């Protein structure tokens, strides 16, 4: 593993939700991916001296804002069978270690709290670039990916099918496209 420093200017960056996405994907019937996203989320990245290895990152997601483009499925996902959004309205993540892989890629290990259960997870992140927007705001773009097993978070609802496949896969893929704005 490289010890290169990822080039993100020092500062505190907050996620711009209008230019960012928090998405997930899970196999349905063992044959097709169902994708969803969350409409309300926030996050912060604090970089000291341009050293991403000493950065802090954390964020939250309002699970009631999930959207899979199917109202009945969304209602089921918000129920106690899955997210239990009424009792457990937030998903949260806090980084415990950020390790540079090369100049624009790093691994983020942290504590993910989902469905009232906290587990350690490692995500892959790639810096897409930095830029100053037309209004003078400094921005950083990040693409973050990973996966988890929903059963590790107490989400065990499922149904076996005659083929041997399950109604809903245990494995969930995560994909975040983040544009974050440096705070003054």
Order of alpha helices (4+ residues) and beta strands (2+ residues): beta-beta-beta-beta-beta-beta-alpha-beta-beta-beta-beta-beta
